[in-house]
Amino acid sequence: MEPMVDSQLPNWALRSLISANDLDATSARRILDTAETFFEVSRRPIRKVPALRGKTLLNVFFEASTRTRTSFELAGKRLSMDVVNLSGSSSSTTKGETLLDTIKTLEAMQPDLVVIRHAASGAAHYVAKRCRAGVINAGDGTHEHPTQALLDAFTIRRHKRDLAGLKVAICGDILHSRVARSNALLLGKLGARVHFAGPRTLMPLAADQLGAVVHDRIEPALEGADVVMMLRIQRERLSGVFLPTLREYSRTFGLNEKRLALAKRDAIVLHPGPMNRGVEISPEVADGPQSVILDQVEAGVAVRMAVLWLLAGGDSPAVG
Amino acid sequence: MSDVLLDPPAIALCLRRIATEIIERGNVRALVDGTARQPPILVAVRRGGEALAKRIGALAVEAGSPALPFGVVDITLYRDDAATALANARIGPSHIPISVDGRRVVLVDDVLHTGRTIRAAVDAVLDYGRPSVIELAVLVDRGGRELPIQADYVGRTVDVPRGSRVEVMVKRTGPRQEDEEPWALIIPPAGEPNREAAPPAEEPR
């Protein structure tokens, strides 16, 4: 019975989400709080609300993706948006069209939001600068994947209540991982202590500038960790240059039950997927009681609904 | 600047009457339809209806009813101006503890005005299932409808000119939940639209 004024938040100004650095702690928490509401929507008998009826979402994926694209598609549909998917293999870029021309063509269809995944780092930024619609980066090369970091933060928060002070170990191919980059930035802002572990050949030169503590063995990162995030070894990007063999990698950096025992007893295990079972993570751990990998997938839809909702309603004034 | 429409004792009387009417109508329904008596699900419209619905639930139990399941819906996502105007509203979680299929649902809100909020709340409830009937209880019906919607249970009907606001506010008189006193106020357009227009400090009138 309090007056409505009390329930108004400051205006949401952000129109595009390219990097975790577009968010500060307040706006990141607002996305996560909003996602709690949408999490509940996804568990109702009718998993759809009319909130963004009549708005159009374009999913433009120049790189293969199943879970991220499906997640954005479901998020848009559960908000009653019209969702159109375009994948790289069927798009005109294979016929020689430039990225800019493709985007200009799509823009002429009057979308409200464009979700883009592209193999080139900076592609989403490039598009956002030249496009009237709001742009959401769903992975650009080895740069960033901010909604993945948000859904990881959401999953962690649901299990650990608060991120402040948590030790988060991110292990594997940090060099090629946009997930690691976005997570280090976002989780750092939310007060977590991020540790990177991986072979030196797969560690970016300035990893510490992302605010992470860097280890070249996995054990010190795991010790006392509250959260363990394993990254996929991207076979297609490695081919013997960065690693002698996958078996050696698995022996020295793979997460098995024995290694996981170094972390806190109630530590949770995350993986952005898709997993290479038996390479970076053993099946016992992946399917074990500490694994929250499927929770991440469920969280992904809720977090993306929150991002779509906030970006699509964006610069409008608050109601009196 | 604000006028008192209902003071705490008057609100208590209104809610007691509404609770009794809700039970009675349930009894009549059970008799007419020959169905088993089952308490209705009280669903509050966030946030104005929450405290009122809890009071109504408690009063119904005092009057001899079995406990009423209590839910709450946030209508932000169902508003007809949702996409253009409401990204800055704090969306609270909705929650209905049991299935509404085949059940009687009583929506509870503080003030009935244009009817748009209730239209949205009905849509929200229907996303949880198919109730046998949805009824509406409000503390104040101030007129000014823009949709064909009416309340089944009304505390007080009053014609308030457009531009004036009717607000139900809680004044805390002590640390406990029971120390909250609800006041219904009419705030004229000239009045500052902020919480300074709070319940009067001394005894009214």
Boltz contact constraints between the chains, C-beta under 6 A:
constraints:
  - contact:
      token1: [A, 1]
      token2: [B, 48]
      max_distance: 6.0
  - contact:
      token1: [A, 1]
      token2: [B, 51]
      max_distance: 6.0
  - contact:
      token1: [A, 1]
      token2: [B, 168]
      max_distance: 6.0
  - contact:
      token1: [A, 1]
      token2: [B, 170]
      max_distance: 6.0
  - contact:
      token1: [A, 1]
      token2: [B, 182]
      max_distance: 6.0
  - contact:
      token1: [A, 3]
      token2: [B, 167]
      max_distance: 6.0
  - contact:
      token1: [A, 3]
      token2: [B, 195]
      max_distance: 6.0
  - contact:
      token1: [A, 7]
      token2: [B, 90]
      max_distance: 6.0
  - contact:
      token1: [A, 8]
      token2: [B, 88]
      max_distance: 6.0
  - contact:
      token1: [A, 9]
      token2: [B, 88]
      max_distance: 6.0
  - contact:
      token1: [A, 9]
      token2: [B, 90]
      max_distance: 6.0
  - contact:
      token1: [A, 11]
      token2: [B, 88]
      max_distance: 6.0
  - contact:
      token1: [A, 12]
      token2: [B, 87]
      max_distance: 6.0
  - contact:
      token1: [A, 12]
      token2: [B, 88]
      max_distance: 6.0
  - contact:
      token1: [A, 37]
      token2: [B, 91]
      max_distance: 6.0
  - contact:
      token1: [A, 37]
      token2: [B, 93]
      max_distance: 6.0
  - contact:
      token1: [A, 40]
      token2: [B, 93]
      max_distance: 6.0
  - contact:
      token1: [A, 44]
      token2: [B, 127]
      max_distance: 6.0
  - contact:
      token1: [A, 45]
      token2: [B, 129]
      max_distance: 6.0
  - contact:
      token1: [A, 46]
      token2: [B, 127]
      max_distance: 6.0
  - contact:
      token1: [A, 49]
      token2: [B, 77]
      max_distance: 6.0
  - contact:
      token1: [A, 51]
      token2: [B, 77]
      max_distance: 6.0
  - contact:
      token1: [A, 51]
      token2: [B, 82]
      max_distance: 6.0
  - contact:
      token1: [A, 52]
      token2: [B, 83]
      max_distance: 6.0
  - contact:
      token1: [A, 310]
      token2: [B, 87]
      max_distance: 6.0
  - contact:
      token1: [A, 313]
      token2: [B, 87]
      max_distance: 6.0
  - contact:
      token1: [A, 316]
      token2: [B, 84]
      max_distance: 6.0
  - contact:
      token1: [A, 316]
      token2: [B, 85]
      max_distance: 6.0
  - contact:
      token1: [A, 318]
      token2: [B, 88]
      max_distance: 6.0
  - contact:
      token1: [A, 319]
      token2: [B, 85]
      max_distance: 6.0
